[in-house]
């Protein structure tokens, strides 16, 4: 379909063929995913349907102004539709008959997060929190569509992809017939460098070239390997607990020593657990019941309640995240459990808009990491490890 300067692509056709309530579009550089989704929203707005409210959402307004909103206006002008929309530049609302397309961010417009809509497009979905997604998705009646570059796993991979109500589409530059030759050459250069053996460009080619999930940059823990189980003669050290309920899971990790390595085993990772259910999980496991459990100090009432069940639990007094991380980094680790492995694979440092590492851990992929940090900060120190002996920090 030709419509002027902006023309529909194979990516557009694939996006239009998605049918489920949640539509996830993972794409590389110049795959035309954002342009295609905006085109779809414009066509919905000018269709014969009435009363549509189509929301385009991103982490911040500057991101929208320099990205999706700028592309949106270019498409309207290219298609000769700009003057046919009534435009409120202050609120970034574009009205066509009884239909409207609105643009807003999630970082300061909470009143609009609670509004109801027919369609939702989350641009660069990996930049917003899962709790925000739940809030705006729950007020969307027709479908929700989102896109992102697959720099690392985030909540869409954990919570959505693979569910029956979710479509998942991967796009790359080959799905955009109108990619500028200069952009295409730059992407193929990533491939050339990758073929020459560059690990850095192998990752760039996977993410930006092929649209595939890359190796997370800025990973915090590289001192670990994965295993299917803990050796039967490993020495049990204790456990740690991180509270959760609605948005976050309650997590318990068990820690062992074996051949100078620390094994970190996922024991519990579940949402909506009452304290009585947590206590039952602990009581049913002799190691958990008889050993020490270090818990997040944020819920003293829950700690007190678990003690009434005979659980040996104490709060973590160490609040310095960097200290806990530094202690963990001094040990050779072995990680056991699906969620635990995913967190160690994806726990990384924040980056600014320019991609520069900030030295501050992300507030995600940390439900297993945090209790592990509590235990290490409270109980273990590398300098105290000599042979098979550990000094426990009081």
Steps between C-alpha positions, in 0.01 A plus 500: 500500500654832392396816676768754418838539668400261777406163354388181667751218531508129566533596867169690475325199345631268772387740773153528344470120503532489880165426662537448875427737786869563568735539203874508565731619224871438558709664235847604392625824355306641201244219508225764464317364807421842648399655166283200420315507833439875463366440148260240640377746764446771237301262281287402799438867581378581147300180465120480518519396864389765748594599853851355489760622748848395391775565754870512412709476816872514582718541805545877461365786293844588355519142365161540333575847362826388338372157395147369450323839498741645244458192278122518542481857372730418208269215398192724524664763277626239255151353468335843467309452827663755730244774433210255537575444869405748771817539704548597865872566517496555877360157582631332182154381396403449132127473429337365185121505519407313818837321516816631661865406535672623815867501596611502863783382723490288815748711697272784605148459365343254741154645445511379140628156597163438660300601192318242292583443135428267210858446382840533666846523346797487739810626323832366633314286750819380669538850648182490709415295809280191493270656760444793262421262216244318717333831589455628144442158340213438737322809368536409131197338336619392154870414479838599640806503278858569606845513345861501617856426393605168661799632692415281799217300650236695689151440639346416160723193480423397856129572516348511150678323217362147465161578657190403299375859466834635374635531144878520467669628183870546422596750230829613351628725222414242232131566569542863394521525122556875520796507736749770392808345347729675750312348795503157338876525443561595864303195620685267263825644632400360843477159335841542337662587833314213670626255238853622571456382859410817690288406803374859525375503141358148526266642761427810289422278198266279705309794648507771233545279196295187564261637762593216736551518873852610577742443780422760766762774513619623837434168673578529872582136578735304274634271776242224462402188310172313474423151634191280510536402864703545816747216574348267764795542737509881478499678839182700562574855620155655534240690299375849424156643427370797302138605548255545215130478430311660209762615248809326638544139609598390846839337450705266718852384413695223670880522517754218518879462504667234284863484380565867578193606301173645624188341354194726478182299465157645426256363757195724457397751233128574512257792517201559726631288787363556850737472795328177602579353156862616522525340843361170366759501220773544761360245746473238224874531430720377791800705383298821493331426830815410691740751346526878518300716256608859430205718395442843354455736795220689324228283658565463875139391559540210254830401659332496842213291365731238348677470834169389655517196268840405642697639205856613581493828316690826549486829316785623286655815645728563201342764274797576274420333166851555363654331804280194458582480131873533567491209747311277253750585227787361708369143496481235231128428462282224361136592435215246505143579388336655192408838651831525684696441178291757310568762766875442503494521118317833498596691814702792368590864552270781389591702193409855406339601171842512335562138599761591762518273805397678822644256755158459664322161480165483322194450719403181319606134481583522869244289690756220532798736496380709796463218755831357378652839571346507849657164584844580364512842665386362838672163509795458262825673411759382249787604722371259764497201266796275566485137399155384608461767768268801483485783749143611558451872539303579817 
